[in-house]
């Protein structure tokens, strides 16, 4: 056997000899598969006008966000420009492409913010009719706000978030 055959066999297993920059990680392979699937779906919808697509339903692609302040900032910057909205439990980052297609990242607010009691309010007595009467007596309850520490830099905030209320929730 000559040296060339020993060094370069007739059948080469690409998985064995491919340099790292030619192989995809499982995450990159899944990402490439998702992108190919989205392109195929778009092409199919474009080329099959008789398919009655419900545009009001839209398509939401969920983005993995780590529930840490750093993870929330990284997701916001990666999805820029994006809009944020939030409720009692979740911060939602949304990058809209139009036509009902969007990327959406969800972050548990309790993981990146601290709920701080800022006062008390009196909840009046309430009688709930139309069922066996239950009385909820007047009582006090905490008034809370979210205190989100270590916000992103001013530059990152300007680039990453189009906040409807001008604030950053993390």
C-alpha positions in Angstrom: 0.0 0.0 0.0 1.4 3.4 -0.9 1.7 6.3 1.4 -1.1 8.3 -0.2 -3.6 5.4 0.3 -2.6 5.1 3.9 -3.0 8.8 4.6 -6.1 9.3 2.5 -8.3 6.2 2.2 -10.8 5.8 -0.7 -13.8 6.3 1.6 -13.6 9.2 4.0 -15.9 9.4 7.0 -16.7 13.1 7.2 -17.9 12.8 10.8 -14.5 11.4 11.8 -12.2 13.8 10.1 -14.2 17.0 9.7 -12.6 19.9 11.5 -14.6 21.5 14.3 -15.5 24.5 12.2 -17.3 22.2 9.7 -19.4 20.3 12.2 -22.5 21.7 13.8 -23.3 21.5 17.5 -26.7 19.9 18.3 -28.0 23.5 19.0 -26.7 24.8 15.7 -28.1 21.8 13.8 -31.6 22.3 15.4 -31.4 26.0 14.6 -30.5 25.3 10.9 -33.3 22.7 10.8 -35.8 25.3 12.1 -34.6 27.9 9.6 -35.0 25.5 6.7 -38.4 24.5 7.9 -39.5 28.2 8.1 -38.2 28.8 4.6 -40.0 25.7 3.3 -43.3 26.8 5.0 -43.0 30.3 3.6 -42.3 28.9 0.1 -45.2 26.5 0.3 -47.6 29.2 1.4 -46.4 31.5 -1.4 -46.7 28.8 -4.1 -50.0 27.3 -2.9 -52.5 30.2 -2.9 -55.4 27.9 -2.4 -54.2 27.0 1.0 -56.4 29.1 3.3 -53.9 30.4 5.8 -55.5 32.1 8.8 -53.3 35.3 9.0 -54.9 36.4 12.3 -53.4 33.3 14.0 -49.8 34.3 13.3 -46.7 32.4 14.1 -44.7 32.8 17.3 -41.2 31.4 17.6 -40.2 31.1 21.2 -36.7 32.2 22.1 -34.9 30.6 25.1 -34.2 33.2 27.8 -32.2 32.5 30.9 -34.1 33.7 34.0 -31.2 35.9 35.2 -30.7 39.6 34.8 -27.7 38.9 32.5 -29.8 36.4 30.5 -32.7 38.9 30.2 -30.3 41.6 29.0 -28.6 39.2 26.5 -32.0 38.1 25.1 -33.1 41.7 24.7 -30.0 42.8 22.9 -30.0 39.6 20.7 -33.6 40.3 19.7 -33.1 44.0 19.1 -35.1 45.9 18.2 -37.8 44.4 20.4 -40.7 45.5 22.6 -41.2 44.6 26.1 -44.3 44.1 28.1 -44.9 42.7 31.5 -47.5 41.5 33.9 -47.3 40.3 37.5 -45.4 37.1 36.6 -43.7 37.5 33.2 -41.6 39.9 31.2 -42.3 39.4 27.5 -39.8 40.4 24.8 -41.2 40.5 21.3 -39.5 41.1 17.9 -42.2 41.5 15.2 -41.5 40.7 11.6 -44.9 41.6 10.2 -47.7 39.4 8.9 -48.2 38.0 12.4 -44.7 36.5 12.6 -42.8 37.2 15.8 -40.0 36.0 18.1 -41.0 36.0 21.7 -38.9 35.5 24.8 -40.5 35.0 28.2 -38.7 35.7 31.5 -40.1 35.1 35.0 -40.2 38.5 36.6 -39.5 37.0 40.1 -36.2 35.7 38.8 -34.8 39.0 37.6 -36.6 41.5 39.8 -37.4 41.9 43.5 -41.0 42.6 44.6 -40.9 45.4 47.1 -43.7 46.5 49.4 -44.1 50.2 48.9 -47.2 50.7 51.0 -50.6 49.4 52.2 -54.1 49.8 50.9 -57.4 49.1 52.5 -59.5 46.6 50.6 -63.2 47.2 51.5 -65.5 44.6 52.7 -67.2 42.7 49.8 -70.3 40.6 49.7 -70.4 38.2 46.8 -74.1 37.6 45.8 -75.7 34.9 43.6 -74.2 32.0 45.5 -74.1 31.0 49.1 -73.0 34.2 50.7 -69.4 34.6 51.4 -68.1 37.7 53.2 -64.6 39.0 52.7 -63.9 41.2 55.6 -62.2 44.5 55.1 -58.4 44.1 55.4 -55.1 45.5 54.5 -52.9 44.2 51.8 -49.4 45.0 50.6 -49.0 47.4 47.7 -46.0 46.1 45.7 -43.8 47.3 42.9 -41.0 45.5 41.1 -37.4 46.7 41.7 -35.2 45.4 39.0 -31.6 45.9 39.8 -28.6 46.4 37.5 -30.3 47.6 34.3 -28.6 47.4 31.0 -26.2 50.2 29.9 -27.8 53.3 28.5 -26.4 52.4 25.0 -27.8 48.8 25.2 -31.2 50.1 26.4 -31.4 52.5 23.4 -30.5 49.8 20.9 -32.4 46.9 22.4 -35.7 48.0 23.7 -38.5 50.1 22.4 -40.3 50.4 25.7 -43.8 51.8 25.4 -43.6 53.3 28.9 -39.9 54.3 28.6 -38.8 52.0 31.3 -36.8 48.8 31.4 -38.1 45.9 33.5 -34.7 44.4 34.2 
